[in-house]
Amino acid sequence: MNRYLALVTFGFTLTPRLPGFAFNLVGHLITEGVMRGSAKVLLAVLGMMGALQCLAADIALSSASDFTEISLDIKRANEPETQSISLHVTLSPDAQRRMAQVTRENLRQPLKLFINGVHVSTATIQSPINGPGLTIAVPNEVARSLLPKLLEPSAI
């Protein structure tokens, strides 16, 4: 029994980073006859649960069509050495509907946010985002590539 528990823990721990690994491990153990009955099912279920956790939802927004207002906080008086800027946006009705749908359908999953093709952040969805206003912390290194894209004539 200890041997199976160690294998389950090993497979489940690595699954969020390497989903294919867990399925290969499960397949190998089952086809080699190492596991029997409910142990096979338990390991397969744990492997699939871990693999599902690594699936992140993506939302791609365009400053030209998805934002009705944009403003930046580059420096704050109480934080002279910041590692990020604050991007404040108001979503268009269509973008607001998409954001609400994606966040509602992917609770407790990672959400990758792209603006004008730039990966801005990844955060775990804690609750649906229904309102039009968002404040996004953009790391300084990402802001260097995002800001010129926000100022392009097609983005305004």
Secondary structure, 3 states (H helix, E strand, C coil): CHHHHHHHHHHHHHCCCCHHHHHHHHHHHHHCCCCCCHHHHHHHHHHHHHHHHCCCEEEEECCCCCEEEEEEECCECCECCCCEEEEEEEECHHHHHHHHHHHHHCCCCEEEEEECCEEEEEEECCCCCCCCEEEEEEEHHHHHHHHHHHHCHHHC
